[in-house]
Amino acid sequence: MNEKIIGIDLGTTNSCTAIFEKEQPRVLENSEGFRTTPSVVCYDKGEKRILVGNLAKRQIEINPETISSIKREMGKKVEKNLNGKGYSPENISAKILRYLVDCAENTLGEKITRVVITVPAYFDDNQRQATIDAGTIAGLNVERIIDEPTAAALAYGLDKTVEEVEQNVLVYDLGGGTFDVSILQISKAAEGNVFKAISTAGINTLGGDNFDKKIVEYVVEEVKKNRGINLLNEGETTEERRIIKQRLKEVSEGAKKDLSQNLKTKILLPYIIPAKGGESPHVEVELTRSTFVELISNYIKETMKEVDEAIKRAKEKSVERIDQVILVGGSTRIPAIEKEIEKKFGKAKINKSVNPDEVVAIGAAVQGAILSGGFDKKVVLVNVTSLSLGIEIQGGRMDPVIPRNQSIPTKVTKTYSTAEDNQKSVSIRIFQGERPKAEDNKLLGYFELSNIEPAPKGIPQIEVTFDIDVNGIVSVFAKDKKTGKQEKLTIKDSQNLSSEEIQRMIKEAEENKEKDEEDKANWEIYDKAQSFCYGFEKQIKDFKEHKNFNEGDEGFKKFEEMYKELKEAVNAEEKNYQDIKSKLNKVEEMINIANELERKMGKEEKKDDEGYASGGNEEEVLDVEPEDKDKK
């Protein structure tokens, strides 16, 4: 029998593990008997060891060497200090993963080395690779990285059959530290049920922690107003003040949970302040559900804006309806949030039949069972690219190779050529974004393909291949078709792109659409003019080499002068596209003059613009030397 694969929801605030066995998902408890584990790591100086989970969370305010929300740092080149030693985000995450797997092994009574780990849909290739690296550091084989909303939909699809008409599912995922919304399409295919990601949006700094902070602020203000005491300033030592903050945080989180069940709650803090002048050392503050809703109303509105954004993007891909809404994350238990979603979609479409804290881990476990052969249903997961991927071509333009919302895994090859005669190398600069100018997008990486065999421009054929694997990792290859020489870059050094950054880039593309269209039109004019320049230059050379050439011919003089004017406009440092366009309007006249000259010399005339376009190739051209570029 194949070794079991467990599913891990490596969350910003909490993590969860599950396994699929005996045709049922099973959430695995940690060493303290809890079904979820805080994603917190600390160094306990008293015990002289690193703690993970609930033990670490209890020290979050009182121990400065406590690390939480490390998921937000994944892929960044930063270090966190524990006992005087620097740890990367991958190392910290590895400690969480190792703890989760150790607990799973104790529960199952067997060794576990194979895992499926979930990540937010907006994670870029660098963040995904960092997650895989964390698993490797923890001594695990990461069999697959899957998107959290896809995992959630997979968990909900366990006991359901897809009808002939596809189902469009919106996943509203509000966790402790992040908010994500995704739209997935579930359909039938010959290979099984297909789960395809259509669109995504979200805010990676919004979650239940924000709600807790609002309650803390409310309690502090109420005590200040009623008793003239600032709780945050109480305590004679730094450690005492940290303990007060920790207690405030804990009772606020508890109050938030209480208000999901009750219309009001009492926040009790016994012995929080010294007893002075007969005043009570205890603090008691009442918080009603309606007041709590007021405190977090702006956050709820922000999540609904992201829902609208995801729907808008889905409509761009002809997805017009939402059939079902899945609630994921503990914060979705808040009645006001559920009410807002019901108001938009109707109560009948809301599905909350699976525990929102556990649903992502369950979906990861299902994927693990599929990979290990322990799941009898056929399921195909299809994710999409969040932004277009492409390379810079001549003129500083972005040529998309893989468009935004392209299903992955995918592999696309495009052929390019050289920009100059006898060009020996090309620079492959990879960008991510939606703007036509390469520099307006995000530079992911670059490399050089050298030792190209000398040839006229437009003749060499350079194949550029983008390959995105099932985990979303991007590899780019460039190959000279004639020599077979190839270079490769696996993109690992990109900066992180949060969901907000993705949205900002898409929004910028929309806001600059008119200007970008103008730029594209100008580039078409420039390309056409440059192509004719190259063709006319060759024509002049042919004329001069012909035995019947007459340098004093007035027609030739006019042709050469018009060519020089066109070339001067094309090569101008500051391009005047209207001037180039006006020169292009004379191309037909130049062709007629050239045909007349050829007739005089006894050569066969060309028809229309036949032979005047550069090289006769349709490939875009790549710039020359990588060192000519400002490598950001």
Residue pairs with C-beta under 8 A, 6 or more apart in sequence:
2 372
2 373
2 374
3 112
3 113
3 114
3 372
4 19
4 21
4 108
4 110
4 112
4 114
4 368
4 372
4 374
5 19
5 114
5 115
5 116
5 143
5 365
5 368
5 369
5 371
5 372
6 17
6 18
6 19
6 28
6 101
6 104
6 112
6 114
6 115
6 116
6 364
6 365
6 368
7 17
7 18
7 19
7 20
7 115
7 116
7 118
7 151
7 361
7 362
7 363
7 364
7 365
7 366
7 367
7 368
8 15
8 16
8 17
8 97
8 100
8 101
8 115
8 116
8 117
8 118
8 361
8 364
9 15
9 16
9 17
9 118
9 148
9 151
9 358
9 360
9 361
9 364
10 39
10 71
10 93
10 96
10 97
10 117
10 118
10 119
10 131
10 134
11 39
11 71
11 175
11 176
11 177
11 360
12 39
12 69
12 71
12 72
12 175
12 176
12 177
12 178
12 207
13 38
13 39
13 68
13 69
13 175
13 176
13 177
13 207
13 208
13 209
14 36
14 37
14 38
14 39
14 175
14 176
14 330
14 357
15 36
15 37
15 38
15 39
15 96
15 100
16 27
16 35
16 36
16 37
16 357
16 358
16 360
16 361
17 27
17 28
17 100
17 101
17 103
17 104
17 361
18 25
18 26
18 27
18 28
18 358
18 361
18 362
18 364
18 365
19 25
19 26
19 28
19 104
19 108
19 365
19 368
20 26
20 365
20 366
20 368
20 369
20 374
20 375
21 374
23 376
25 155
25 158
25 362
25 365
25 366
26 365
27 35
27 355
27 358
27 361
27 362
28 35
28 103
28 104
28 107
28 108
29 35
29 103
29 107
30 37
30 53
30 54
30 99
30 100
30 103
31 53
31 102
31 103
31 106
32 53
32 54
34 54
35 357
35 358
36 357
36 358
37 52
37 53
37 54
37 96
37 99
37 100
37 103
38 53
38 54
38 56
38 57
38 68
39 68
39 69
39 70
39 71
39 96
40 52
40 53
40 56
40 57
40 60
40 66
40 67
40 68
41 50
41 51
41 52
41 56
41 66
41 67
41 68
41 70
41 82
41 92
41 95
41 96
42 50
42 51
42 55
42 56
42 59
42 60
42 63
42 65
42 66
42 67
42 82
43 49
43 50
43 51
43 63
43 65
43 82
43 83
44 50
44 51
44 55
44 59
44 63
45 65
45 83
50 82
50 83
50 95
51 59
52 95
52 96
52 98
52 99
53 96
53 99
56 66
57 68
58 246
59 66
59 246
60 66
60 68
60 246
60 249
61 242
61 243
61 245
61 246
61 249
62 239
62 242
62 243
62 246
65 81
65 82
65 83
67 80
67 82
67 92
69 177
69 209
70 80
70 89
70 92
70 93
70 96
71 89
71 93
71 177
71 178
72 177
72 178
72 204
72 205
73 80
73 89
74 89
74 90
74 93
74 123
74 127
74 130
74 131
74 134
74 496
75 89
75 124
75 126
75 127
75 129
75 130
75 494
75 496
76 89
76 495
76 496
77 88
78 88
78 89
79 86
79 87
79 88
80 86
80 87
80 88
80 89
80 92
81 87
89 130
89 134
90 130
90 133
90 134
90 137
91 134
91 137
93 130
93 131
93 134
94 134
94 135
94 137
94 138
95 138
97 115
97 117
97 134
97 135
97 138
97 140
98 138
98 139
101 112
101 115
101 138
101 140
104 112
105 111
105 112
113 139
113 140
113 141
114 140
114 141
114 143
114 368
114 372
115 135
115 140
115 141
115 142
115 143
115 368
116 142
116 143
116 144
116 145
116 146
116 364
116 365
116 367
116 368
116 371
117 131
117 132
117 135
117 142
117 144
117 145
117 146
117 364
118 145
118 146
118 147
118 148
118 151
118 360
118 361
118 363
118 364
119 127
119 128
119 131
119 145
119 146
119 147
119 148
120 147
120 148
120 178
120 180
120 202
120 204
120 499
121 147
121 148
121 149
121 150
121 180
121 182
121 197
121 200
121 202
121 383
121 386
122 180
122 200
122 202
122 204
122 386
122 497
122 498
122 499
122 502
123 131
123 147
123 472
124 386
124 432
124 472
124 494
124 496
124 497
125 468
125 472
125 473
125 474
125 491
125 492
125 494
126 491
126 492
126 493
126 494
126 495
126 496
127 496
128 145
128 471
128 472
128 473
129 471
129 473
129 492
131 142
131 145
132 142
132 145
132 471
132 473
135 141
135 142
136 142
143 368
143 371
144 367
144 368
144 371
144 470
144 471
145 470
145 471
145 472
146 154
146 363
146 364
146 367
146 381
146 383
147 182
147 197
147 383
148 171
148 173
148 180
148 328
148 360
149 171
149 173
149 180
149 181
149 182
149 184
149 197
149 200
149 328
150 182
150 184
150 195
150 197
150 363
150 381
150 383
151 359
151 360
151 361
151 362
151 363
151 364
151 366
151 367
152 171
152 173
152 326
152 328
152 359
152 360
152 363
153 169
153 171
153 184
153 186
153 195
153 326
153 363
154 195
154 363
154 366
154 367
154 379
154 381
155 354
155 359
155 360
155 362
155 363
155 366
156 169
156 324
156 326
156 351
156 353
156 354
156 359
157 186
157 193
157 195
157 379
158 366
162 186
162 187
162 188
162 193
163 188
164 188
166 185
166 186
166 187
166 188
167 185
167 186
167 187
167 323
167 324
168 183
168 184
168 185
168 186
168 198
168 314
168 319
168 321
168 322
168 323
168 324
169 183
169 184
169 185
169 186
169 322
169 323
169 324
169 325
169 326
170 181
170 182
170 183
170 307
170 310
170 311
170 322
170 324
170 325
170 326
170 345
171 180
171 181
171 182
171 183
171 184
171 325
171 326
171 328
172 181
172 303
172 307
172 325
172 326
172 327
172 328
172 332
172 341
173 179
173 180
173 181
173 182
173 202
173 328
173 329
173 332
173 360
174 206
174 207
174 208
174 303
174 328
174 329
174 331
174 332
174 337
175 207
175 208
175 328
175 329
175 330
175 331
176 207
176 208
176 209
176 329
176 330
176 331
177 204
177 205
177 207
177 208
177 209
178 202
178 203
178 204
178 205
178 206
178 207
179 202
179 203
179 204
179 206
179 207
179 302
179 303
179 306
180 200
180 201
180 202
180 499
181 200
181 201
181 202
181 303
181 306
181 307
181 309
181 310
182 197
182 198
182 199
182 200
182 201
182 310
183 197
183 198
183 199
183 200
183 310
183 311
183 313
183 314
183 319
183 322
184 195
184 196
184 197
184 198
185 194
185 195
185 196
185 198
185 319
186 193
186 194
186 195
186 196
187 193
187 194
187 196
188 194
189 380
191 378
191 380
192 377
192 378
192 379
192 380
193 377
193 378
193 379
193 380
194 379
194 380
194 382
195 379
195 380
195 381
195 382
196 382
196 383
196 384
196 407
197 382
197 383
197 384
198 313
198 314
198 317
198 319
198 384
198 405
199 310
199 311
199 313
199 314
199 316
199 317
199 319
199 384
199 405
200 310
200 313
200 384
200 386
200 499
201 306
201 307
201 309
201 310
201 313
201 499
201 503
202 306
202 499
203 302
203 303
203 306
203 499
203 500
204 498
204 499
204 500
205 500
206 299
206 302
206 303
207 329
207 331
208 253
208 256
208 329
208 330
208 331
210 296
210 299
211 256
211 292
211 295
211 296
211 299
211 331
211 334
212 249
212 252
212 253
212 256
213 252
214 292
214 295
214 296
215 252
215 255
215 256
215 267
215 287
215 292
215 295
216 248
216 249
216 252
218 285
218 287
218 291
218 295
219 231
219 248
219 251
219 252
219 267
219 269
219 283
219 285
219 287
220 230
220 231
220 232
220 248
222 285
223 229
223 230
223 231
223 283
223 285
224 230
224 231
227 279
227 283
229 273
231 244
231 248
231 272
231 273
231 283
232 241
232 244
232 245
233 241
234 240
234 241
234 244
234 272
234 273
234 274
235 241
235 242
235 243
235 244
244 272
247 269
247 272
248 269
251 267
251 268
251 269
252 267
255 265
255 267
255 287
255 292
256 292
256 334
257 333
258 265
259 265
259 287
259 288
259 289
259 292
259 334
260 333
260 334
260 335
262 289
263 288
263 289
263 290
264 286
264 287
264 288
264 289
265 286
265 287
266 284
266 285
266 286
266 287
267 283
267 284
267 285
267 286
267 287
268 282
268 283
268 284
269 282
269 283
269 284
270 281
270 282
271 281
271 282
272 281
272 282
272 283
273 279
273 281
273 283
274 281
275 281
289 335
289 336
292 336
293 300
293 336
296 334
296 336
297 336
300 336
300 337
300 340
303 337
304 340
304 344
306 499
307 341
307 344
309 503
311 322
313 405
313 506
316 405
317 405
322 345
322 349
323 349
324 349
324 351
325 341
325 345
325 349
325 350
325 351
326 351
326 352
326 359
327 338
327 341
327 350
327 351
327 352
327 356
328 356
328 359
328 360
329 356
329 357
330 356
330 357
331 337
332 338
332 352
332 356
333 356
338 350
338 352
341 350
342 350
354 362
366 375
366 379
367 379
367 381
369 375
370 379
381 470
382 407
382 408
383 407
383 408
383 472
384 404
384 405
384 406
384 407
384 408
385 402
385 403
385 404
385 405
385 406
385 408
385 410
385 468
386 404
386 497
386 502
387 404
387 432
387 433
387 434
387 442
387 497
387 502
387 505
387 506
388 398
388 400
388 402
388 403
388 404
388 432
388 433
388 434
389 400
389 401
389 402
389 430
389 431
389 432
389 444
389 466
389 468
389 474
390 398
390 399
390 400
390 401
390 402
390 430
390 431
391 398
391 399
391 401
391 416
391 428
391 429
391 430
391 431
391 438
391 464
391 476
391 622
392 398
392 399
392 427
392 429
392 431
392 438
392 622
392 623
393 399
393 416
393 620
393 621
393 622
393 623
394 419
394 620
394 621
394 622
394 623
395 523
395 526
395 527
396 437
396 438
396 439
397 436
397 437
397 438
397 523
398 431
398 433
398 435
398 436
398 437
398 438
398 440
398 441
399 414
399 620
401 412
401 414
401 464
401 466
402 410
402 412
402 466
402 468
404 434
404 506
408 468
408 469
408 470
408 472
409 468
409 469
409 470
410 466
410 467
410 468
411 465
411 466
411 467
411 468
412 465
412 466
413 463
413 464
413 465
413 466
414 463
414 464
414 620
415 461
415 462
415 463
415 464
415 481
415 619
416 426
416 461
416 462
416 463
416 464
416 619
416 620
416 621
416 622
417 457
417 458
417 459
417 460
417 461
417 462
417 615
417 617
417 619
417 620
417 621
417 622
418 426
418 452
418 455
418 457
418 458
418 459
418 460
418 462
418 621
418 622
418 624
419 457
419 621
419 622
419 623
419 624
420 457
420 624
421 455
421 456
421 457
422 454
422 455
422 456
423 452
423 454
423 457
423 460
423 624
424 450
424 451
424 452
424 454
425 448
425 449
425 450
425 451
425 452
425 624
425 625
425 626
426 448
426 449
426 452
426 462
426 478
426 622
426 623
426 624
427 446
427 447
427 448
427 622
427 623
427 624
427 625
427 626
427 628
427 629
428 446
428 447
428 448
428 449
428 464
428 476
428 478
428 487
428 489
428 622
429 438
429 443
429 445
429 446
429 626
429 629
430 443
430 444
430 445
430 446
430 474
430 476
430 489
430 491
431 438
431 441
431 442
431 443
431 444
432 441
432 442
432 444
432 494
432 497
433 440
433 441
433 442
433 505
433 509
434 441
434 505
434 506
434 508
434 509
435 441
435 505
435 508
435 509
435 512
435 516
436 516
436 519
436 520
436 523
437 516
437 519
440 508
440 512
441 505
442 494
442 495
442 497
442 505
443 632
444 474
444 491
444 493
444 494
445 476
445 489
445 491
445 493
445 494
446 489
446 626
446 629
446 631
447 476
447 478
447 487
447 488
447 489
447 626
448 487
448 626
449 462
449 478
449 479
449 480
449 485
449 486
449 487
451 480
451 483
451 485
452 460
452 462
452 480
452 483
452 485
453 460
453 480
453 482
453 483
456 615
457 534
457 614
457 615
457 621
458 534
458 614
458 615
458 616
458 617
458 619
458 621
459 615
459 617
460 480
460 481
460 482
461 480
461 481
461 482
461 619
462 478
462 479
462 480
462 481
462 622
463 477
463 478
463 479
463 481
464 476
464 477
464 478
464 479
465 476
465 477
465 478
465 479
466 474
466 475
466 476
467 474
467 475
467 476
467 477
468 474
468 475
469 475
473 490
473 491
474 490
474 491
475 488
475 489
475 490
475 491
476 488
476 489
476 490
476 491
477 486
477 487
477 488
478 486
478 487
478 488
479 485
479 486
479 487
480 486
509 516
522 575
522 577
525 577
525 580
525 581
525 584
526 570
526 575
526 577
526 580
528 584
529 566
529 569
529 570
529 580
529 583
529 584
530 570
530 614
531 612
531 613
531 614
532 566
532 584
532 587
532 609
532 612
532 613
533 563
533 566
533 567
533 570
534 613
534 614
534 615
535 609
535 611
535 612
535 613
535 614
536 559
536 563
536 566
536 590
536 594
536 612
537 563
537 567
539 594
539 611
539 612
540 559
540 560
540 563
543 549
543 556
543 597
543 601
544 551
546 601
546 603
548 600
548 601
548 602
549 556
549 601
550 556
550 600
553 597
553 600
555 593
555 596
555 597
555 600
556 597
558 593
559 590
559 593
559 594
559 597
562 583
562 586
562 589
562 590
562 593
563 590
565 583
566 580
566 583
566 584
566 586
566 587
569 576
569 579
569 580
569 583
570 580
572 579
587 609
587 612
591 606
591 608
591 609
591 612
594 606
594 612
595 605
595 606
598 604
598 605
598 606
599 605
606 612
623 629
